[in-house]
Amino acid sequence: MNRLLIFLDTIRDHLDSYALPPAASVEVTTWAAPVSVQLDADTVTGVAYGLSTWAATLDGSRVTLWRTSDGTRVQLELTGRSPCGIPVRVYGGVPFDPVTFPDLPVQTDQDMPVWLLRQWARAGEEAA
């Protein structure tokens, strides 16, 4: 079986095994980061919920965020490995808010803890 079919089977099995949030796109390749998932959300609460849900299903989860060059958006990205070891990247973008992202200059990457995603997701649930 070729690598692409292995990766396709793996992501299909992963999506079937967990109650994961909707994705806008899933890209599967045979190189460095073979599985990339773009979340179908564009609010801080929605993206935080999606990423924290995925984080619970991946090993070695790590979250980074970066602000776009025009300063209007922030991309949040989760990386980790599926239980069988395949690298997975899950991401979503949100509008920049100086209250939520007070120390995030334009074109800057920052690491953030996964627990903060869970806190943002819970805060949104309470506001709803």
N, C-alpha and C positions, 0 to 999 in steps of 0.2 A: 504494500500500500504506500502511496506517495505521501510526503509530509503534509501537503495541503489537505488531503482527505482526513488525515489524523487530526489536524487542527480544526477542520470543519466538524468532525464528529465530536471532538472535545467540547467545542463551544455549544453545539446543539445539546449535548448531554448536560452541560452546566446550566444552560437556560432552562432545560426541562426539570432539573433537580431542585431549583430554588425559585421562590416567588420574587423574581427580580422586577424592577420597575421598567416601564416601556423604554425602548431604545429608538432613536431617530435613525441610526445606522449602525451596522456591524461590518467591520472590514477584517477580512482574514487573509493573511499573506504567509509566505514561507520564510521571511527574514526576521530581523532583530526583534520587533514587537509584533508577533504574528496575529494577535487579536486586539482590535481597537473597537471600543463601543462608545458611540456618542449618545448621551442621554436625551430623551425627549422631554426636556424641562429647561426653563430659562429664568427661574427665580432662585434666590439663595436657598429658600426652604426646599424647593423641588430638587435642585442639584445636590444639596447636602443630604437629603433623604436618599436619593439614588446612589450617591457615592458611598454613604455609610452602609446601605444595604448590600452593595457589591463587596465592600470591605469585609463584611462578615463571612463572605464565601471564598475569599482569597487568602493565600498564605503570604506573609511578608508585606502587608499593605502599607503603602506610603503615599502621602498626599502632598502635592505641591500646587501652588497657585501663581499666576503671573498676570500682570496688567498689560493690556495691549498698547501698542505704540501711540495710538491716538488718545489713550487714557480713558476711553469710555466703557470698556468691558474688562472683566476678569475671567480667566479660564481656570477652573479647578480640575485637577487631574489626579486620579488614583492609579497607582501601578501595583501589581502583585502577581502572584502565580496561581494558576488553577491547581486543584488538589493533585493533578498528575504532573505539575511542573511547567506548564506552558505559560509564558509571560502574557499578561493581560493589561491593557490600558483602557481606563474608563474616564470619560471627561464630559464636561458641560461648561457653558459660558453664561455669565450673569452680568447685568449692568453694574458698573462701578458705583459704589456707595461709600463715601468717606467715613461714615459711621461704622459700617461693617468691616471695612478694610483701611483703617486709619494710617497704617505704616507701610503702604504698598505703592512705592513710586512707579512711574511709567516704565515699562519694559524691564521689570524686575521679577525674578523668580524667588519664591520663598517656600520653605517647607512648613507644613502645619500638622498638628496632631489629628488623628482620626477622631478622637473624642470630641473635638470641636465641631466636626460635621454633625455628629449625633446631637450635640447641644443646639445647633442651628435648626436641625430638622424638628426637634421637640419644641423649640420656641415658635416655629411656624404652626405647628399643630395646636398649640395653646391659643394662638391668635385667631385661628379659624373658627 
